[in-house]
Amino acid sequence: MELEVDSDEKAEIAKIISSEDSPVGIDAKKTHIIIIHKLLEIEKRLAKLEQK
């Protein structure tokens, strides 16, 4: 399994989720929304595949 993220993609993601107001440097709420949204997309795609 490949777990490395391309440098350009990593920088783009970091830019999207970064927050100067956060002590850890990222907007946790935005990060979780993105993760949940992507998981829901995967779930929908999987359901379509399972129907075939």
C-alpha positions, -999 to +999 in steps of 0.1 A: +000+000+000+014+034-010+009+060+018+032+087+004+015+120-007+029+139-036+047+172-024+024+194-045-007+177-033+005+178+003+012+216+000-023+221-015-040+202+013-020+220+039-030+254+024-067+244+025-067+232+061-042+257+077-053+282+103-033+309+120-058+310+148-052+274+158-025+264+182-017+233+160-018+253+128-048+236+112-086+242+112-098+210+129-134+216+120-127+221+083-103+191+083-130+168+098-156+181+073-133+173+044-125+138+058-162+130+064-172+144+030-146+122+013-157+091+033-193+097+023-182+099-014-163+066-011-193+050+006-216+061-023-192+048-048-188+015-030-226+011-028-228+016-066-202-010-071-219-035-048-252-030-068-235-043-100 
